[in-house]
């Protein structure tokens, strides 16, 4: 029976400051994750700022629940000043 541990498979979890190719985020969608917060008014603008800052130095991948969720997410970073052509990829 193979050892299921990460180390045994030759994998490791690098520290967040280690060089990497991209950052993966999930566009906010679950109000339970953000209790008492208005997602469109408070959480999404914080994500826009984070994506904009990250995209100045690396690729950002945003996972979304559906094509509709991705379309909604796609409009927000542009509203927040993310330049066209910034290295951001949406995944539905």
C-alpha positions in Angstrom: 0.0 0.0 0.0 1.5 3.4 -1.0 2.3 6.0 1.6 -0.3 8.8 1.2 1.9 11.4 2.9 2.9 14.5 0.9 6.6 14.1 1.6 6.5 10.5 0.5 5.1 11.6 -2.9 7.9 14.1 -3.3 5.7 17.1 -2.7 6.0 19.9 -0.2 4.2 23.0 0.8 6.5 26.0 0.2 6.2 29.1 2.4 4.1 32.0 1.0 7.2 34.1 0.4 8.9 31.5 -1.8 9.1 32.3 -5.5 6.0 31.1 -7.4 4.3 31.6 -10.8 0.9 32.7 -9.7 -1.6 33.2 -6.9 -5.0 31.4 -6.9 -8.0 32.9 -5.3 -11.7 32.2 -5.2 -13.9 35.1 -6.0 -16.1 35.7 -2.9 -19.6 34.1 -3.1 -20.6 32.7 0.2 -22.1 35.1 2.8 -21.5 32.5 5.5 -17.7 32.9 5.0 -18.1 36.7 5.6 -20.6 36.9 8.4 -22.1 40.4 8.8 -20.4 41.6 5.6 -22.0 42.9 2.5 -20.2 41.0 -0.3 -20.7 43.5 -3.1 -20.1 46.6 -0.9 -17.3 45.5 1.4 -15.7 42.2 0.4 -15.5 42.5 -3.4 -13.7 45.9 -3.3 -11.1 44.3 -1.0 -10.6 41.5 -3.5 -10.3 44.0 -6.3 -7.6 45.8 -4.4 -5.8 42.5 -3.6 -6.0 41.3 -7.3 -4.8 44.7 -8.6 -1.8 44.7 -6.2 -0.9 41.0 -7.0 -1.3 41.5 -10.7 1.5 44.1 -10.8 4.0 41.3 -10.1 2.5 37.9 -10.9 -0.4 36.1 -12.6 -3.6 35.8 -10.7 -6.1 33.0 -11.2 -9.6 33.5 -9.9 -11.9 30.5 -9.5 -15.6 31.2 -9.9 -18.7 29.1 -9.3 -20.1 29.4 -12.8 -19.9 31.3 -16.0 -22.4 33.9 -14.6 -20.3 34.3 -11.5 -17.2 34.7 -13.6 -18.8 37.4 -15.7 -19.8 39.3 -12.6 -16.3 38.9 -11.2 -14.7 40.0 -14.5 -16.3 43.4 -14.4 -15.3 44.3 -10.8 -11.4 44.4 -11.2 -11.8 46.7 -14.2 -14.1 49.0 -12.2 -11.4 49.1 -9.5 -8.6 50.2 -11.8 -7.1 46.9 -13.0 -5.6 47.8 -16.4 -6.6 45.9 -19.5 -4.1 43.1 -20.2 -3.3 42.5 -16.5 -2.3 38.9 -15.9 -5.6 37.7 -14.5 -7.4 34.5 -15.6 -11.0 33.6 -14.5 -11.9 29.9 -14.2 -15.6 28.9 -14.0 
